[in-house]
Amino acid sequence: MSRDDTARDKAGSRAVRVALAREISGIVSARGLNQREVAELLGTTQPRVSLLMASKVEGFSLDRLVMYLNLLGEDIHIVVLPKPPEREHARTWVINPASVAAAGG
């Protein structure tokens, strides 16, 4: 694996973690929960929740963010699709169907 591939993988992983953190933040906001309540639900501390709500995902693994979404009562579906031939690199996306529907997509 080249340095460019490694950098792209790290950037892609961070982007996915940020997208998941934003999903968590949206759920927390929609439910009107405070950070102390969220910390209790997720089995973590309020300072960690504060970082998460600010999308500061360093120190949060993809596995942990998925677990947090499950603890908040959200299902996670992972779908693997072939990359379109016209695109050079495969990508990872986080899609919330409710958000897509609300945007008219």
C-alpha positions, 0 to 999 in steps of 0.5 A: 500500500502506497503512502497516498493509499494510506493517507486516503484510507485515514481520511476516509475513516475519519470522514466516516467517523465524523459522519457517524458522530453527526448522526449521534449528535442529531439523535441527541438533539432530536431527543432533547438529551443533555450530555450527562444523560447521553454519557449515562446511556452510552456508558462513557463520560460527559467530557467524551460526549462533549468531544463527540457532539463537537465531531472531534472523533480522534480517540473514537473508533468506528466500532465504538461509534456504531455501538453508541448508535446501537445503544441509542436504539439505531440499526446500522446497515452495511451494504457493499456495492461495486464502485462505478467504473468511471470513478478511480477510487472506491468510497465509503458513505454514511447515509441516513434514509430519513435525511435523504427523504427529507431532502427530497432525494 
